Amino acid sequence: MTAAKSSQLFHQYFEEWITLYKVNSVRTVTLDKYYMSLKWVTKLAPTLRLSDLTKRTYQQLLNNYAMEHERQTTMDFHHQVKSAIMDAVDEGLVKHNPTRKIIIKGKQPRKKKPKFLNQYEVQKLIRQLHLSTDISWDWYILLVLKTGLRFAEALAVTPEDFDFSKQMLSINKTWNYRNSKGGFQPTKNASSVRRVQLDWQIAMQFSQIVSNLPNTQPIFVNGRVFNSTINTHLKSLCEKAEIPVISIHGLRHTHASLLLFAGVSIATVAKRLGHSSMTTTQETYLHVIRELEAQDDEKIMRQMASLS
């Protein structure tokens, strides 16, 4: 039985593995990534059998994938495929671990967009927003900028999520914008369920514009929503403001960076962003933390010098 199974095509085994271990156990967005990896395995190694999986054949698969992807993307692909391979090793379908000491390659990374804006640039962007009494993508941009919400979290905001008396916004769901039918879905993780404090100004603004909207309906969604549509609009605003062009996710980075530069603790920023641990926050904003540490060093030296 094992011998017959080991002659199975690897992409077929990978598909069965995804169905067995990942369907209904991971979020839809994560499952989609596994299926995308499956498509690439099928495309690049259509005749590769489990019995032919060796360090050499696996390295060749990764090299072929890396020809069209950056190194980090290749690393993500490797981690997903490796998980299935290790189970095949445990089952005795593959004799030796072919992923050991593998080399990860990749295309030259594209020039990255700036990850965040400074306070001066943020003020220039806000001056470009057309904030009328009707809900619009400009209001969406302002909300993300002032709360640090994820793209799908902000899309899922409904009037009943606001507690204007306490200036709080409850985050307990996301909007499935990748599906043509849309619909609410769970947050990224348990830590993402949170209450975000609002400043008095944006609380007052939103209390007026959502007052006549359906209480349980997402305020920004009216039909199919595409990530590219909102990012294109933001790009236009950035160009008019003559500031670096960033993405909607870059507004989330901007929000966190401004808080850190203002002296807000990493623990508080992590909680506000809905990160599962402070480690995630530290790794994501390492550049900001290092800059703050350099400023702290200068403060320490000035303080010590004043003691002489």
Number of C-alpha atoms within 10 A of each C-alpha: 6 10 11 9 15 21 15 17 18 25 24 17 18 24 18 13 17 17 14 11 11 15 14 10 11 11 15 15 11 13 17 12 14 20 15 13 21 21 15 17 22 18 12 16 18 14 13 20 18 24 17 18 21 16 16 12 14 21 20 14 17 22 17 17 24 20 14 13 18 17 18 15 16 21 17 13 22 20 12 16 19 17 13 18 24 17 13 21 15 12 12 14 22 23 16 15 16 19 20 9 9 13 10 16 20 19 15 11 10 7 6 7 11 13 17 22 21 14 14 9 16 19 12 16 21 17 12 15 17 11 15 10 12 9 15 15 18 18 21 18 22 17 18 22 21 18 21 25 25 21 20 19 23 22 22 24 26 21 20 16 17 22 16 16 9 11 18 18 21 16 21 20 19 22 22 21 20 15 11 11 9 14 14 18 16 15 20 19 11 12 16 22 19 17 18 20 16 19 12 12 9 16 20 14 13 17 16 11 16 18 10 9 14 12 14 12 15 21 20 17 18 8 10 12 18 12 13 11 11 18 18 15 15 22 18 14 20 21 13 12 19 12 17 15 20 21 21 25 18 20 27 22 24 24 24 27 23 17 15 18 15 10 10 13 11 18 14 13 20 19 19 19 22 25 19 15 12 16 13 12 20 16 10 13 16 12 12 16 18 11 12 16 12 12 11 12 12 12 12 12 10 11 11 10 9 8 6 5
